[in-house]
Amino acid sequence: MIDYQAVYEDLFVKNLHRYSSIKKNAKKKISRVLVNPYHNTEFLGDSSGKLNLIGCRSIRVDRNFRVIFVICEECINIQNCQFCFCENLPDKTIVFLTIGPHDKAYAIK
């Protein structure tokens, strides 16, 4: 049973098409996230690096590939979240930002 609705950013759709070899595994992970986005996902709250991903979460697709997403009900309560997707969306929404190899996924702008 899916509890959350999904919104897919253009970069996510583009990268999912680009990395078609992981599409099947990615769809399984996305389905799991839509049921319970807090289970086995990593909260990206540290901005000590050069990227500010505060408010985002990630989940592994395989050893190297990651999905980066935002849970609107969580993002709204974070002061320094740089992603303002959630202002006009219902709380039970997940915005999928990107998918890709670890280094490229964490390099979203």
C-alpha positions as CSV (number, residue, x, y, z in Angstrom):
1,M,0.0,0.0,0.0
2,I,1.5,3.3,-1.1
3,D,1.1,6.0,1.6
4,Y,2.8,8.9,-0.2
5,Q,2.5,10.5,-3.6
6,A,5.5,11.0,-5.8
7,V,6.8,14.0,-7.6
8,Y,9.7,13.4,-10.0
9,E,12.0,16.2,-10.9
10,D,13.3,16.4,-14.5
11,L,16.8,15.5,-13.5
12,F,15.6,12.4,-11.8
13,V,13.6,11.2,-14.9
14,K,16.5,12.0,-17.2
15,N,19.0,10.1,-15.0
16,L,16.7,7.1,-14.5
17,H,16.5,6.9,-18.3
18,R,20.3,7.3,-18.6
19,Y,21.1,4.6,-16.1
20,S,18.6,2.1,-17.5
21,S,20.6,-0.9,-16.2
22,I,19.5,-0.1,-12.6
23,K,15.9,0.8,-13.5
24,K,14.3,-2.4,-12.2
25,N,16.1,-2.1,-8.8
26,A,15.4,1.6,-8.6
27,K,11.7,1.1,-9.1
28,K,11.7,-1.4,-6.2
29,K,13.4,1.1,-3.9
30,I,11.1,3.9,-5.0
31,S,8.1,1.8,-4.2
32,R,9.5,1.0,-0.7
33,V,10.2,4.7,-0.1
34,L,6.6,5.6,-1.1
35,V,5.3,3.2,1.6
36,N,7.7,4.2,4.4
37,P,10.3,6.9,3.5
38,Y,12.0,6.8,6.9
39,H,12.9,3.1,6.8
40,N,16.5,2.4,5.7
41,T,17.1,5.9,4.4
42,E,19.8,8.3,5.4
43,F,19.0,11.8,6.5
44,L,21.4,14.3,4.9
45,G,21.6,16.9,7.6
46,D,25.4,17.7,7.5
47,S,26.3,20.7,5.4
48,S,30.0,20.5,6.2
49,G,30.9,19.6,2.7
50,K,30.6,21.9,-0.3
51,L,27.0,20.9,-1.0
52,N,24.0,21.9,1.1
53,L,21.7,18.9,1.1
54,I,20.1,19.7,4.5
55,G,16.5,18.4,4.4
56,C,17.2,15.6,1.8
57,R,17.4,11.9,2.3
58,S,19.1,9.2,0.3
59,I,18.6,5.5,-0.3
60,R,20.9,3.0,-1.9
61,V,19.8,1.3,-5.1
62,D,23.0,-0.8,-5.2
63,R,26.5,-0.5,-4.0
64,N,27.2,2.7,-5.8
65,F,23.9,4.2,-6.9
66,R,21.8,6.5,-4.8
67,V,18.4,8.1,-5.0
68,I,18.2,11.6,-3.4
69,F,14.7,12.8,-2.3
70,V,12.8,15.1,0.0
71,I,9.9,14.2,2.2
72,C,7.6,17.3,2.3
73,E,6.3,16.7,5.9
74,E,9.9,16.6,7.1
75,C,11.3,19.4,4.9
76,I,8.7,22.0,6.0
77,N,10.1,21.7,9.6
78,I,13.8,22.3,8.6
79,Q,14.9,25.9,8.7
80,N,17.9,25.7,6.4
81,C,16.4,23.5,3.7
82,Q,17.4,24.9,0.3
83,F,14.7,23.0,-1.5
84,C,11.4,24.9,-1.5
85,F,9.4,22.2,-3.5
86,C,7.2,21.4,-0.5
87,E,5.6,24.8,0.1
88,N,2.7,24.1,-2.2
89,L,2.5,20.3,-2.0
90,P,0.6,18.0,0.5
91,D,2.6,16.7,3.5
92,K,2.4,13.1,2.2
93,T,4.5,13.9,-0.9
94,I,8.0,12.8,-1.7
95,V,10.0,14.8,-4.3
96,F,12.6,12.6,-6.0
97,L,15.5,14.9,-7.0
98,T,18.0,12.7,-8.7
99,I,19.4,9.2,-9.1
100,G,22.9,8.2,-10.0
101,P,26.3,7.1,-9.0
102,H,27.2,8.2,-5.5
103,D,29.4,11.2,-6.4
104,K,27.1,12.4,-9.1
105,A,23.9,12.0,-7.1
106,Y,25.4,14.1,-4.2
107,A,26.5,16.8,-6.6
108,I,23.0,18.1,-7.4
109,K,22.6,21.8,-7.6
